[in-house]
Amino acid sequence: MKKFILFAVFTAPVFCMLSCGSAPSVSRVSSNSLTDLSGRWNNTDVRIVCTSLIDSCLNSSRIARFAGENDRLPRIKIGTFKNNTDEHLDPTIIPNAMKVVITNSGRAEFVADSATQNELRAEKQDQLGAASYETAASVGNETAADFMLTGSVKTIVDRAGLTSTRTYIVNAELTHIETGVIYWTDENSEINKVVQQSKVKF
């Protein structure tokens, strides 16, 4: 009985530490602040890369010439952005960020991506059988895109001992859908990180 009492006395603080731990500390930071905790791809990297690529795209003379020759804004559709890194990245973040800024610049228009178009087509088919003729959306009136925005993200990793470097290379391009001619392409490799692992001591 004494052994049981002693065990309970000495183990109680341990259980209390495990079950009564304090809540995690949370702090807010500005969206413009530079944050880098793990050395991997983050929102700061997206902001840096997209700013560079968007400036390049909006200042493209070929895109401007296309708008002048056709007397309208170029229409762009988002295609595939490939993740060729060793990380789990959301491949839609970069093209969606570019879409927002380019559209708001007034220099181009974006049409719905394929997934959204399929939803819209299903809705129009549903309206044809359920909605009145006057209010149902017409089929066959979609606005076609002139260009498709595609790209990729890849990394080059170099290691020596506890130190490693990670270079992110982001490529983006606008391809004319009808002819397959690339009107604009650029590559950003500004994101270079040196990660120093700490020695684990026991």
PyMOL commands that place a pseudoatom at each C-alpha (Angstrom):
pseudoatom trace, name=CA, resn=MET, resi=1, chain=A, elem=C, hetatm=0, pos=[0.000, 0.000, 0.000]
pseudoatom trace, name=CA, resn=LYS, resi=2, chain=A, elem=C, hetatm=0, pos=[2.860, 2.357, 0.866]
pseudoatom trace, name=CA, resn=LYS, resi=3, chain=A, elem=C, hetatm=0, pos=[4.485, 1.671, -2.492]
pseudoatom trace, name=CA, resn=PHE, resi=4, chain=A, elem=C, hetatm=0, pos=[1.242, 2.566, -4.282]
pseudoatom trace, name=CA, resn=ILE, resi=5, chain=A, elem=C, hetatm=0, pos=[0.937, 5.833, -2.326]
pseudoatom trace, name=CA, resn=LEU, resi=6, chain=A, elem=C, hetatm=0, pos=[4.522, 6.803, -3.113]
pseudoatom trace, name=CA, resn=PHE, resi=7, chain=A, elem=C, hetatm=0, pos=[4.004, 5.991, -6.801]
pseudoatom trace, name=CA, resn=ALA, resi=8, chain=A, elem=C, hetatm=0, pos=[0.899, 8.192, -6.911]
pseudoatom trace, name=CA, resn=VAL, resi=9, chain=A, elem=C, hetatm=0, pos=[2.682, 11.063, -5.167]
pseudoatom trace, name=CA, resn=PHE, resi=10, chain=A, elem=C, hetatm=0, pos=[5.694, 11.091, -7.480]
pseudoatom trace, name=CA, resn=THR, resi=11, chain=A, elem=C, hetatm=0, pos=[3.791, 10.485, -10.722]
pseudoatom trace, name=CA, resn=ALA, resi=12, chain=A, elem=C, hetatm=0, pos=[0.992, 12.983, -10.127]
pseudoatom trace, name=CA, resn=PRO, resi=13, chain=A, elem=C, hetatm=0, pos=[3.115, 16.016, -11.151]
pseudoatom trace, name=CA, resn=VAL, resi=14, chain=A, elem=C, hetatm=0, pos=[4.082, 14.246, -14.374]
pseudoatom trace, name=CA, resn=PHE, resi=15, chain=A, elem=C, hetatm=0, pos=[0.479, 13.594, -15.357]
pseudoatom trace, name=CA, resn=CYS, resi=16, chain=A, elem=C, hetatm=0, pos=[-0.388, 17.145, -14.431]
pseudoatom trace, name=CA, resn=MET, resi=17, chain=A, elem=C, hetatm=0, pos=[2.390, 18.502, -16.691]
pseudoatom trace, name=CA, resn=LEU, resi=18, chain=A, elem=C, hetatm=0, pos=[1.162, 16.364, -19.581]
pseudoatom trace, name=CA, resn=SER, resi=19, chain=A, elem=C, hetatm=0, pos=[-2.527, 17.097, -19.203]
pseudoatom trace, name=CA, resn=CYS, resi=20, chain=A, elem=C, hetatm=0, pos=[-2.444, 20.610, -17.813]
pseudoatom trace, name=CA, resn=GLY, resi=21, chain=A, elem=C, hetatm=0, pos=[-0.035, 22.169, -20.302]
pseudoatom trace, name=CA, resn=SER, resi=22, chain=A, elem=C, hetatm=0, pos=[-0.460, 25.806, -21.192]
pseudoatom trace, name=CA, resn=ALA, resi=23, chain=A, elem=C, hetatm=0, pos=[-2.173, 26.854, -24.424]
pseudoatom trace, name=CA, resn=PRO, resi=24, chain=A, elem=C, hetatm=0, pos=[0.056, 27.720, -27.411]
pseudoatom trace, name=CA, resn=SER, resi=25, chain=A, elem=C, hetatm=0, pos=[1.077, 31.332, -27.819]
pseudoatom trace, name=CA, resn=VAL, resi=26, chain=A, elem=C, hetatm=0, pos=[-0.395, 33.008, -30.895]
pseudoatom trace, name=CA, resn=SER, resi=27, chain=A, elem=C, hetatm=0, pos=[0.606, 36.378, -32.321]
pseudoatom trace, name=CA, resn=ARG, resi=28, chain=A, elem=C, hetatm=0, pos=[-0.457, 38.197, -35.460]
pseudoatom trace, name=CA, resn=VAL, resi=29, chain=A, elem=C, hetatm=0, pos=[1.958, 39.652, -37.997]
pseudoatom trace, name=CA, resn=SER, resi=30, chain=A, elem=C, hetatm=0, pos=[1.512, 42.018, -40.897]
pseudoatom trace, name=CA, resn=SER, resi=31, chain=A, elem=C, hetatm=0, pos=[0.932, 40.408, -44.293]
pseudoatom trace, name=CA, resn=ASN, resi=32, chain=A, elem=C, hetatm=0, pos=[3.917, 42.431, -45.537]
pseudoatom trace, name=CA, resn=SER, resi=33, chain=A, elem=C, hetatm=0, pos=[6.315, 41.170, -42.887]
pseudoatom trace, name=CA, resn=LEU, resi=34, chain=A, elem=C, hetatm=0, pos=[9.120, 38.769, -43.765]
pseudoatom trace, name=CA, resn=THR, resi=35, chain=A, elem=C, hetatm=0, pos=[8.562, 35.422, -42.085]
pseudoatom trace, name=CA, resn=ASP, resi=36, chain=A, elem=C, hetatm=0, pos=[10.644, 32.299, -42.502]
pseudoatom trace, name=CA, resn=LEU, resi=37, chain=A, elem=C, hetatm=0, pos=[10.459, 29.618, -39.823]
pseudoatom trace, name=CA, resn=SER, resi=38, chain=A, elem=C, hetatm=0, pos=[11.348, 26.379, -41.608]
pseudoatom trace, name=CA, resn=GLY, resi=39, chain=A, elem=C, hetatm=0, pos=[13.279, 27.508, -44.679]
pseudoatom trace, name=CA, resn=ARG, resi=40, chain=A, elem=C, hetatm=0, pos=[10.556, 26.107, -46.925]
pseudoatom trace, name=CA, resn=TRP, resi=41, chain=A, elem=C, hetatm=0, pos=[8.146, 27.823, -49.339]
pseudoatom trace, name=CA, resn=ASN, resi=42, chain=A, elem=C, hetatm=0, pos=[5.869, 30.351, -47.600]
pseudoatom trace, name=CA, resn=ASN, resi=43, chain=A, elem=C, hetatm=0, pos=[3.633, 33.375, -48.179]
pseudoatom trace, name=CA, resn=THR, resi=44, chain=A, elem=C, hetatm=0, pos=[6.601, 35.760, -48.280]
pseudoatom trace, name=CA, resn=ASP, resi=45, chain=A, elem=C, hetatm=0, pos=[8.089, 33.797, -51.161]
pseudoatom trace, name=CA, resn=VAL, resi=46, chain=A, elem=C, hetatm=0, pos=[4.780, 33.899, -53.043]
pseudoatom trace, name=CA, resn=ARG, resi=47, chain=A, elem=C, hetatm=0, pos=[4.608, 37.663, -52.656]
pseudoatom trace, name=CA, resn=ILE, resi=48, chain=A, elem=C, hetatm=0, pos=[8.169, 38.204, -53.894]
pseudoatom trace, name=CA, resn=VAL, resi=49, chain=A, elem=C, hetatm=0, pos=[7.817, 35.866, -56.871]
pseudoatom trace, name=CA, resn=CYS, resi=50, chain=A, elem=C, hetatm=0, pos=[4.396, 37.086, -57.964]
pseudoatom trace, name=CA, resn=THR, resi=51, chain=A, elem=C, hetatm=0, pos=[5.427, 40.748, -57.806]
pseudoatom trace, name=CA, resn=SER, resi=52, chain=A, elem=C, hetatm=0, pos=[8.336, 40.047, -60.131]
pseudoatom trace, name=CA, resn=LEU, resi=53, chain=A, elem=C, hetatm=0, pos=[6.396, 37.886, -62.596]
pseudoatom trace, name=CA, resn=ILE, resi=54, chain=A, elem=C, hetatm=0, pos=[3.363, 40.173, -62.693]
pseudoatom trace, name=CA, resn=ASP, resi=55, chain=A, elem=C, hetatm=0, pos=[5.525, 43.218, -63.463]
pseudoatom trace, name=CA, resn=SER, resi=56, chain=A, elem=C, hetatm=0, pos=[7.167, 41.268, -66.259]
pseudoatom trace, name=CA, resn=CYS, resi=57, chain=A, elem=C, hetatm=0, pos=[3.841, 40.109, -67.704]
pseudoatom trace, name=CA, resn=LEU, resi=58, chain=A, elem=C, hetatm=0, pos=[2.115, 43.499, -67.542]
pseudoatom trace, name=CA, resn=ASN, resi=59, chain=A, elem=C, hetatm=0, pos=[5.082, 45.207, -69.206]
pseudoatom trace, name=CA, resn=SER, resi=60, chain=A, elem=C, hetatm=0, pos=[5.302, 42.665, -72.023]
pseudoatom trace, name=CA, resn=SER, resi=61, chain=A, elem=C, hetatm=0, pos=[5.336, 44.481, -75.359]
pseudoatom trace, name=CA, resn=ARG, resi=62, chain=A, elem=C, hetatm=0, pos=[3.856, 41.492, -77.202]
pseudoatom trace, name=CA, resn=ILE, resi=63, chain=A, elem=C, hetatm=0, pos=[0.824, 41.338, -74.920]
pseudoatom trace, name=CA, resn=ALA, resi=64, chain=A, elem=C, hetatm=0, pos=[0.312, 45.084, -75.339]
pseudoatom trace, name=CA, resn=ARG, resi=65, chain=A, elem=C, hetatm=0, pos=[0.617, 44.735, -79.095]
pseudoatom trace, name=CA, resn=PHE, resi=66, chain=A, elem=C, hetatm=0, pos=[-1.969, 41.948, -79.118]
pseudoatom trace, name=CA, resn=ALA, resi=67, chain=A, elem=C, hetatm=0, pos=[-4.426, 44.204, -77.281]
pseudoatom trace, name=CA, resn=GLY, resi=68, chain=A, elem=C, hetatm=0, pos=[-3.799, 47.022, -79.756]
pseudoatom trace, name=CA, resn=GLU, resi=69, chain=A, elem=C, hetatm=0, pos=[-4.149, 44.860, -82.845]
pseudoatom trace, name=CA, resn=ASN, resi=70, chain=A, elem=C, hetatm=0, pos=[-7.409, 43.284, -81.624]
pseudoatom trace, name=CA, resn=ASP, resi=71, chain=A, elem=C, hetatm=0, pos=[-8.788, 46.455, -80.035]
pseudoatom trace, name=CA, resn=ARG, resi=72, chain=A, elem=C, hetatm=0, pos=[-9.657, 44.653, -76.815]
pseudoatom trace, name=CA, resn=LEU, resi=73, chain=A, elem=C, hetatm=0, pos=[-8.073, 43.197, -73.710]
pseudoatom trace, name=CA, resn=PRO, resi=74, chain=A, elem=C, hetatm=0, pos=[-6.420, 39.775, -74.030]
pseudoatom trace, name=CA, resn=ARG, resi=75, chain=A, elem=C, hetatm=0, pos=[-8.380, 36.942, -72.416]
pseudoatom trace, name=CA, resn=ILE, resi=76, chain=A, elem=C, hetatm=0, pos=[-6.436, 34.493, -70.279]
pseudoatom trace, name=CA, resn=LYS, resi=77, chain=A, elem=C, hetatm=0, pos=[-7.261, 31.096, -68.835]
pseudoatom trace, name=CA, resn=ILE, resi=78, chain=A, elem=C, hetatm=0, pos=[-5.315, 29.455, -66.013]
pseudoatom trace, name=CA, resn=GLY, resi=79, chain=A, elem=C, hetatm=0, pos=[-3.786, 26.134, -66.943]
pseudoatom trace, name=CA, resn=THR, resi=80, chain=A, elem=C, hetatm=0, pos=[-1.550, 23.798, -64.975]
pseudoatom trace, name=CA, resn=PHE, resi=81, chain=A, elem=C, hetatm=0, pos=[1.196, 24.932, -62.603]
pseudoatom trace, name=CA, resn=LYS, resi=82, chain=A, elem=C, hetatm=0, pos=[3.371, 21.926, -61.842]
pseudoatom trace, name=CA, resn=ASN, resi=83, chain=A, elem=C, hetatm=0, pos=[4.920, 21.331, -58.438]
pseudoatom trace, name=CA, resn=ASN, resi=84, chain=A, elem=C, hetatm=0, pos=[8.360, 19.878, -59.157]
pseudoatom trace, name=CA, resn=THR, resi=85, chain=A, elem=C, hetatm=0, pos=[9.682, 20.431, -55.644]
pseudoatom trace, name=CA, resn=ASP, resi=86, chain=A, elem=C, hetatm=0, pos=[10.122, 18.011, -52.759]
pseudoatom trace, name=CA, resn=GLU, resi=87, chain=A, elem=C, hetatm=0, pos=[7.481, 19.920, -50.782]
pseudoatom trace, name=CA, resn=HIS, resi=88, chain=A, elem=C, hetatm=0, pos=[3.699, 19.749, -50.643]
pseudoatom trace, name=CA, resn=LEU, resi=89, chain=A, elem=C, hetatm=0, pos=[2.762, 23.016, -52.378]
pseudoatom trace, name=CA, resn=ASP, resi=90, chain=A, elem=C, hetatm=0, pos=[-0.624, 24.269, -53.507]
pseudoatom trace, name=CA, resn=PRO, resi=91, chain=A, elem=C, hetatm=0, pos=[-0.006, 24.839, -57.250]
pseudoatom trace, name=CA, resn=THR, resi=92, chain=A, elem=C, hetatm=0, pos=[-2.953, 27.248, -57.555]
pseudoatom trace, name=CA, resn=ILE, resi=93, chain=A, elem=C, hetatm=0, pos=[-1.539, 29.924, -55.231]
pseudoatom trace, name=CA, resn=ILE, resi=94, chain=A, elem=C, hetatm=0, pos=[0.841, 31.567, -57.728]
pseudoatom trace, name=CA, resn=PRO, resi=95, chain=A, elem=C, hetatm=0, pos=[-1.470, 31.720, -60.778]
pseudoatom trace, name=CA, resn=ASN, resi=96, chain=A, elem=C, hetatm=0, pos=[-4.411, 32.869, -58.641]
pseudoatom trace, name=CA, resn=ALA, resi=97, chain=A, elem=C, hetatm=0, pos=[-2.301, 35.653, -57.117]
pseudoatom trace, name=CA, resn=MET, resi=98, chain=A, elem=C, hetatm=0, pos=[-1.253, 36.723, -60.602]
pseudoatom trace, name=CA, resn=LYS, resi=99, chain=A, elem=C, hetatm=0, pos=[-4.862, 36.574, -61.812]
pseudoatom trace, name=CA, resn=VAL, resi=100, chain=A, elem=C, hetatm=0, pos=[-6.050, 38.965, -59.109]
pseudoatom trace, name=CA, resn=VAL, resi=101, chain=A, elem=C, hetatm=0, pos=[-3.387, 41.603, -59.740]
pseudoatom trace, name=CA, resn=ILE, resi=102, chain=A, elem=C, hetatm=0, pos=[-3.417, 41.381, -63.555]
pseudoatom trace, name=CA, resn=THR, resi=103, chain=A, elem=C, hetatm=0, pos=[-7.220, 41.578, -63.676]
pseudoatom trace, name=CA, resn=ASN, resi=104, chain=A, elem=C, hetatm=0, pos=[-7.288, 44.566, -61.308]
pseudoatom trace, name=CA, resn=SER, resi=105, chain=A, elem=C, hetatm=0, pos=[-4.667, 46.295, -63.450]
pseudoatom trace, name=CA, resn=GLY, resi=106, chain=A, elem=C, hetatm=0, pos=[-7.193, 46.541, -66.278]
pseudoatom trace, name=CA, resn=ARG, resi=107, chain=A, elem=C, hetatm=0, pos=[-4.750, 45.137, -68.854]
pseudoatom trace, name=CA, resn=ALA, resi=108, chain=A, elem=C, hetatm=0, pos=[-6.242, 41.661, -69.251]
pseudoatom trace, name=CA, resn=GLU, resi=109, chain=A, elem=C, hetatm=0, pos=[-9.323, 39.558, -68.573]
pseudoatom trace, name=CA, resn=PHE, resi=110, chain=A, elem=C, hetatm=0, pos=[-9.435, 36.053, -67.146]
pseudoatom trace, name=CA, resn=VAL, resi=111, chain=A, elem=C, hetatm=0, pos=[-12.036, 33.467, -68.128]
pseudoatom trace, name=CA, resn=ALA, resi=112, chain=A, elem=C, hetatm=0, pos=[-13.109, 30.658, -65.807]
pseudoatom trace, name=CA, resn=ASP, resi=113, chain=A, elem=C, hetatm=0, pos=[-10.850, 27.660, -65.446]
pseudoatom trace, name=CA, resn=SER, resi=114, chain=A, elem=C, hetatm=0, pos=[-11.916, 24.234, -66.712]
pseudoatom trace, name=CA, resn=ALA, resi=115, chain=A, elem=C, hetatm=0, pos=[-13.349, 23.054, -63.383]
pseudoatom trace, name=CA, resn=THR, resi=116, chain=A, elem=C, hetatm=0, pos=[-15.470, 26.181, -63.012]
pseudoatom trace, name=CA, resn=GLN, resi=117, chain=A, elem=C, hetatm=0, pos=[-16.574, 26.008, -66.639]
pseudoatom trace, name=CA, resn=ASN, resi=118, chain=A, elem=C, hetatm=0, pos=[-17.808, 22.448, -66.136]
pseudoatom trace, name=CA, resn=GLU, resi=119, chain=A, elem=C, hetatm=0, pos=[-19.867, 23.593, -63.141]
pseudoatom trace, name=CA, resn=LEU, resi=120, chain=A, elem=C, hetatm=0, pos=[-21.306, 26.477, -65.153]
pseudoatom trace, name=CA, resn=ARG, resi=121, chain=A, elem=C, hetatm=0, pos=[-22.206, 24.173, -68.050]
pseudoatom trace, name=CA, resn=ALA, resi=122, chain=A, elem=C, hetatm=0, pos=[-23.964, 21.770, -65.693]
pseudoatom trace, name=CA, resn=GLU, resi=123, chain=A, elem=C, hetatm=0, pos=[-25.891, 24.682, -64.182]
pseudoatom trace, name=CA, resn=LYS, resi=124, chain=A, elem=C, hetatm=0, pos=[-26.961, 25.910, -67.622]
pseudoatom trace, name=CA, resn=GLN, resi=125, chain=A, elem=C, hetatm=0, pos=[-28.189, 22.440, -68.562]
pseudoatom trace, name=CA, resn=ASP, resi=126, chain=A, elem=C, hetatm=0, pos=[-30.137, 22.321, -65.305]
pseudoatom trace, name=CA, resn=GLN, resi=127, chain=A, elem=C, hetatm=0, pos=[-31.676, 25.730, -66.030]
pseudoatom trace, name=CA, resn=LEU, resi=128, chain=A, elem=C, hetatm=0, pos=[-32.827, 24.594, -69.468]
pseudoatom trace, name=CA, resn=GLY, resi=129, chain=A, elem=C, hetatm=0, pos=[-35.042, 21.979, -67.853]
pseudoatom trace, name=CA, resn=ALA, resi=130, chain=A, elem=C, hetatm=0, pos=[-36.092, 23.835, -64.724]
pseudoatom trace, name=CA, resn=ALA, resi=131, chain=A, elem=C, hetatm=0, pos=[-36.013, 27.608, -65.306]
pseudoatom trace, name=CA, resn=SER, resi=132, chain=A, elem=C, hetatm=0, pos=[-38.224, 29.744, -67.469]
pseudoatom trace, name=CA, resn=TYR, resi=133, chain=A, elem=C, hetatm=0, pos=[-37.110, 30.462, -71.026]
pseudoatom trace, name=CA, resn=GLU, resi=134, chain=A, elem=C, hetatm=0, pos=[-36.781, 34.156, -70.261]
pseudoatom trace, name=CA, resn=THR, resi=135, chain=A, elem=C, hetatm=0, pos=[-34.418, 33.678, -67.314]
pseudoatom trace, name=CA, resn=ALA, resi=136, chain=A, elem=C, hetatm=0, pos=[-32.432, 30.577, -68.299]
pseudoatom trace, name=CA, resn=ALA, resi=137, chain=A, elem=C, hetatm=0, pos=[-28.816, 31.159, -69.311]
pseudoatom trace, name=CA, resn=SER, resi=138, chain=A, elem=C, hetatm=0, pos=[-28.127, 30.399, -72.950]
pseudoatom trace, name=CA, resn=VAL, resi=139, chain=A, elem=C, hetatm=0, pos=[-25.678, 27.695, -73.969]
pseudoatom trace, name=CA, resn=GLY, resi=140, chain=A, elem=C, hetatm=0, pos=[-22.988, 28.258, -76.565]
pseudoatom trace, name=CA, resn=ASN, resi=141, chain=A, elem=C, hetatm=0, pos=[-22.271, 31.851, -75.519]
pseudoatom trace, name=CA, resn=GLU, resi=142, chain=A, elem=C, hetatm=0, pos=[-19.071, 31.344, -73.543]
pseudoatom trace, name=CA, resn=THR, resi=143, chain=A, elem=C, hetatm=0, pos=[-16.216, 33.752, -74.140]
pseudoatom trace, name=CA, resn=ALA, resi=144, chain=A, elem=C, hetatm=0, pos=[-13.156, 31.877, -75.327]
pseudoatom trace, name=CA, resn=ALA, resi=145, chain=A, elem=C, hetatm=0, pos=[-9.676, 32.586, -73.995]
pseudoatom trace, name=CA, resn=ASP, resi=146, chain=A, elem=C, hetatm=0, pos=[-6.823, 33.814, -76.167]
pseudoatom trace, name=CA, resn=PHE, resi=147, chain=A, elem=C, hetatm=0, pos=[-4.017, 32.634, -73.890]
pseudoatom trace, name=CA, resn=MET, resi=148, chain=A, elem=C, hetatm=0, pos=[-3.342, 29.966, -71.306]
pseudoatom trace, name=CA, resn=LEU, resi=149, chain=A, elem=C, hetatm=0, pos=[-1.215, 30.748, -68.255]
pseudoatom trace, name=CA, resn=THR, resi=150, chain=A, elem=C, hetatm=0, pos=[0.943, 27.798, -67.213]
pseudoatom trace, name=CA, resn=GLY, resi=151, chain=A, elem=C, hetatm=0, pos=[4.129, 27.297, -65.244]
pseudoatom trace, name=CA, resn=SER, resi=152, chain=A, elem=C, hetatm=0, pos=[6.055, 25.298, -62.690]
pseudoatom trace, name=CA, resn=VAL, resi=153, chain=A, elem=C, hetatm=0, pos=[7.909, 25.517, -59.386]
pseudoatom trace, name=CA, resn=LYS, resi=154, chain=A, elem=C, hetatm=0, pos=[11.067, 23.512, -58.776]
pseudoatom trace, name=CA, resn=THR, resi=155, chain=A, elem=C, hetatm=0, pos=[13.872, 23.500, -56.240]
pseudoatom trace, name=CA, resn=ILE, resi=156, chain=A, elem=C, hetatm=0, pos=[17.598, 22.998, -56.332]
pseudoatom trace, name=CA, resn=VAL, resi=157, chain=A, elem=C, hetatm=0, pos=[18.885, 21.672, -53.005]
pseudoatom trace, name=CA, resn=ASP, resi=158, chain=A, elem=C, hetatm=0, pos=[22.552, 21.486, -52.020]
pseudoatom trace, name=CA, resn=ARG, resi=159, chain=A, elem=C, hetatm=0, pos=[23.728, 20.033, -48.707]
pseudoatom trace, name=CA, resn=ALA, resi=160, chain=A, elem=C, hetatm=0, pos=[26.999, 19.921, -46.829]
pseudoatom trace, name=CA, resn=GLY, resi=161, chain=A, elem=C, hetatm=0, pos=[26.912, 18.628, -43.270]
pseudoatom trace, name=CA, resn=LEU, resi=162, chain=A, elem=C, hetatm=0, pos=[24.290, 20.482, -41.272]
pseudoatom trace, name=CA, resn=THR, resi=163, chain=A, elem=C, hetatm=0, pos=[23.978, 23.303, -43.832]
pseudoatom trace, name=CA, resn=SER, resi=164, chain=A, elem=C, hetatm=0, pos=[21.727, 23.211, -46.891]
pseudoatom trace, name=CA, resn=THR, resi=165, chain=A, elem=C, hetatm=0, pos=[20.691, 25.710, -49.538]
pseudoatom trace, name=CA, resn=ARG, resi=166, chain=A, elem=C, hetatm=0, pos=[17.307, 25.777, -51.255]
pseudoatom trace, name=CA, resn=THR, resi=167, chain=A, elem=C, hetatm=0, pos=[16.796, 27.713, -54.478]
pseudoatom trace, name=CA, resn=TYR, resi=168, chain=A, elem=C, hetatm=0, pos=[13.235, 28.017, -55.799]
pseudoatom trace, name=CA, resn=ILE, resi=169, chain=A, elem=C, hetatm=0, pos=[12.824, 28.490, -59.542]
pseudoatom trace, name=CA, resn=VAL, resi=170, chain=A, elem=C, hetatm=0, pos=[9.369, 29.611, -60.695]
pseudoatom trace, name=CA, resn=ASN, resi=171, chain=A, elem=C, hetatm=0, pos=[8.551, 29.675, -64.397]
pseudoatom trace, name=CA, resn=ALA, resi=172, chain=A, elem=C, hetatm=0, pos=[5.416, 31.157, -65.959]
pseudoatom trace, name=CA, resn=GLU, resi=173, chain=A, elem=C, hetatm=0, pos=[4.325, 31.630, -69.548]
pseudoatom trace, name=CA, resn=LEU, resi=174, chain=A, elem=C, hetatm=0, pos=[1.394, 32.783, -71.668]
pseudoatom trace, name=CA, resn=THR, resi=175, chain=A, elem=C, hetatm=0, pos=[0.733, 30.618, -74.706]
pseudoatom trace, name=CA, resn=HIS, resi=176, chain=A, elem=C, hetatm=0, pos=[-1.615, 31.593, -77.533]
pseudoatom trace, name=CA, resn=ILE, resi=177, chain=A, elem=C, hetatm=0, pos=[-4.245, 28.842, -77.530]
pseudoatom trace, name=CA, resn=GLU, resi=178, chain=A, elem=C, hetatm=0, pos=[-4.998, 28.852, -81.254]
pseudoatom trace, name=CA, resn=THR, resi=179, chain=A, elem=C, hetatm=0, pos=[-1.442, 28.943, -82.576]
pseudoatom trace, name=CA, resn=GLY, resi=180, chain=A, elem=C, hetatm=0, pos=[0.565, 27.530, -79.664]
pseudoatom trace, name=CA, resn=VAL, resi=181, chain=A, elem=C, hetatm=0, pos=[2.940, 30.508, -79.848]
pseudoatom trace, name=CA, resn=ILE, resi=182, chain=A, elem=C, hetatm=0, pos=[4.411, 31.633, -76.514]
pseudoatom trace, name=CA, resn=TYR, resi=183, chain=A, elem=C, hetatm=0, pos=[3.797, 35.376, -76.203]
pseudoatom trace, name=CA, resn=TRP, resi=184, chain=A, elem=C, hetatm=0, pos=[5.385, 35.849, -72.803]
pseudoatom trace, name=CA, resn=THR, resi=185, chain=A, elem=C, hetatm=0, pos=[7.576, 33.790, -70.514]
pseudoatom trace, name=CA, resn=ASP, resi=186, chain=A, elem=C, hetatm=0, pos=[9.743, 34.584, -67.525]
pseudoatom trace, name=CA, resn=GLU, resi=187, chain=A, elem=C, hetatm=0, pos=[11.540, 32.849, -64.712]
pseudoatom trace, name=CA, resn=ASN, resi=188, chain=A, elem=C, hetatm=0, pos=[12.137, 33.921, -61.137]
pseudoatom trace, name=CA, resn=SER, resi=189, chain=A, elem=C, hetatm=0, pos=[14.943, 32.465, -59.039]
pseudoatom trace, name=CA, resn=GLU, resi=190, chain=A, elem=C, hetatm=0, pos=[15.174, 35.164, -56.358]
pseudoatom trace, name=CA, resn=ILE, resi=191, chain=A, elem=C, hetatm=0, pos=[14.263, 32.825, -53.497]
pseudoatom trace, name=CA, resn=ASN, resi=192, chain=A, elem=C, hetatm=0, pos=[17.524, 31.418, -52.151]
pseudoatom trace, name=CA, resn=LYS, resi=193, chain=A, elem=C, hetatm=0, pos=[17.656, 30.128, -48.587]
pseudoatom trace, name=CA, resn=VAL, resi=194, chain=A, elem=C, hetatm=0, pos=[20.465, 28.844, -46.388]
pseudoatom trace, name=CA, resn=VAL, resi=195, chain=A, elem=C, hetatm=0, pos=[19.186, 26.510, -43.669]
pseudoatom trace, name=CA, resn=GLN, resi=196, chain=A, elem=C, hetatm=0, pos=[21.493, 25.676, -40.758]
pseudoatom trace, name=CA, resn=GLN, resi=197, chain=A, elem=C, hetatm=0, pos=[20.403, 22.650, -38.741]
pseudoatom trace, name=CA, resn=SER, resi=198, chain=A, elem=C, hetatm=0, pos=[21.296, 22.674, -35.056]
pseudoatom trace, name=CA, resn=LYS, resi=199, chain=A, elem=C, hetatm=0, pos=[23.241, 19.838, -33.495]
pseudoatom trace, name=CA, resn=VAL, resi=200, chain=A, elem=C, hetatm=0, pos=[21.113, 17.599, -31.311]
pseudoatom trace, name=CA, resn=LYS, resi=201, chain=A, elem=C, hetatm=0, pos=[22.696, 16.871, -27.952]
pseudoatom trace, name=CA, resn=PHE, resi=202, chain=A, elem=C, hetatm=0, pos=[21.463, 14.475, -25.298]
for i in range(1, 202): cmd.bond("trace and resi %d" % i, "trace and resi %d" % (i + 1))
show_as sticks, trace
zoom trace
